[in-house]
């Protein structure tokens, strides 16, 4: 779905008129109308407000144009697994298992053992999972920044 369809669906699902939504995100009713016709899209600050109001990620509001991946464990992210900041805002960089209440759960690559134990199976043995993760994890932003 496109942003225009997503915004219309979220607004109507919450029973809001265009005017009511406009008030909540500090824009005009005409701005909401232009979003819903696809003439324009909300600016960054308004997307943040809409994300909080509808409790969905900005990525979802934009029609999920990119595949989000946790920058700590590498797991694909969706709105149900995205972490939150202490104020309740969604943090689209990390999953809720790696980043909770404003803090990282894993401070070292001990995470590797946990992931191997949960990902290995009959078709993907532990040694293959470990090799894959050893190559993948250091490329993620959380571990890159830990090195510097």
C-alpha positions in Angstrom: 0.0 0.0 0.0 1.0 3.6 -0.6 1.3 6.2 2.1 -2.0 7.8 1.0 -3.9 4.5 1.5 -2.1 3.8 4.8 -3.0 7.2 6.3 -6.6 7.0 5.2 -6.9 3.5 6.7 -5.3 4.4 10.0 -7.4 7.6 10.3 -10.7 5.9 9.5 -9.8 2.9 11.7 -9.5 5.3 14.7 -12.7 7.0 13.7 -11.0 10.4 13.1 -12.2 13.0 10.6 -9.6 14.7 8.5 -10.1 17.8 10.7 -9.6 15.8 13.9 -6.4 14.3 12.6 -5.2 17.7 11.4 -5.6 19.1 14.9 -3.7 16.2 16.5 -0.7 16.7 14.3 -0.9 20.5 14.0 -1.6 20.8 10.3 -4.6 21.9 8.2 -7.4 19.7 7.1 -6.3 20.4 3.6 -2.9 19.0 4.3 -4.5 15.7 5.5 -6.6 15.7 2.3 -3.5 16.2 0.1 -1.8 13.2 1.9 -4.8 11.0 1.4 -5.0 11.9 -2.3 -1.3 11.3 -2.8 -0.6 14.9 -3.8 2.0 15.2 -0.9 3.4 13.2 2.0 3.9 14.4 5.5 7.2 16.0 6.5 9.6 14.3 8.8 8.3 15.9 12.0 4.7 15.2 11.1 5.6 11.6 10.3 7.0 11.3 13.8 3.7 12.6 15.3 1.7 10.3 13.1 3.9 7.3 14.1 3.3 8.0 17.8 -0.4 8.7 17.3 -1.1 5.5 15.3 1.5 3.4 17.1 3.2 2.3 13.9 6.7 2.9 12.5 7.5 5.6 10.1 8.6 2.8 7.7 5.0 1.5 7.9 3.5 4.9 7.3 5.7 5.2 4.1 4.5 1.9 2.8 7.5 -0.1 4.1 9.8 1.0 1.4 12.8 -0.7 3.1 13.3 -3.9 5.0 14.2 -2.9 8.5 16.8 -5.2 10.3 17.8 -5.0 13.9 21.2 -3.4 14.0 22.2 -5.6 16.9 21.1 -9.2 16.1 20.2 -8.9 12.4 16.5 -10.0 12.8 14.0 -8.5 10.3 11.8 -5.9 12.0 8.1 -5.2 11.8 5.9 -3.0 14.0 5.4 -5.9 16.5 9.1 -6.4 17.1 10.5 -2.9 16.9 11.9 -1.5 20.2 10.7 1.5 22.0 12.4 4.4 23.7 11.6 5.1 27.4 9.0 7.8 26.2 7.2 5.1 24.1 8.5 6.2 20.7 9.4 3.5 18.3 13.1 2.9 17.6 13.4 1.5 14.1 17.0 0.5 14.5 16.6 -2.3 17.0 14.3 -5.2 18.0 12.6 -5.2 21.4 14.8 -8.1 22.5 18.1 -6.3 21.9 17.1 -2.8 23.1 14.6 -2.3 25.9 13.7 0.7 28.1 16.5 2.8 26.5 19.2 0.2 27.2 21.0 -2.4 25.2 20.5 -6.0 26.4 23.7 -7.3 24.9 27.0 -5.5 25.6 29.2 -8.1 23.8 28.9 -10.7 21.2 27.8 -13.2 23.8 24.6 -12.6 21.8 26.2 -15.0 19.3 25.7 -18.1 21.6 22.1 -17.2 22.3 21.3 -16.7 18.6 23.1 -20.0 17.6 21.1 -21.9 20.2 17.8 -20.5 18.8 18.5 -20.6 15.0 20.3 -23.9 14.5 18.1 -26.8 13.2 18.4 -30.0 11.2 19.0 -28.1 7.9 21.2 -25.4 9.4 23.6 -26.9 11.9 25.1 -24.8 14.7 28.6 -24.5 13.1 27.0 -23.0 9.9 24.8 -20.6 11.9 27.9 -19.5 14.0 29.9 -18.9 10.8 27.1 -16.9 9.2 26.6 -14.8 12.3 30.3 -14.2 12.9 30.5 -12.7 9.4 27.2 -10.8 9.7 27.0 -9.3 13.2 30.2 -7.1 13.0 28.7 -5.3 10.0 25.6 -4.1 11.9 25.7 -0.6 13.3 25.6 -1.5 17.0 28.7 -3.6 16.7 30.4 -1.2 14.4 30.0 1.6 16.9 31.2 -0.7 19.7 34.5 -1.1 18.0 35.2 2.7 17.9 
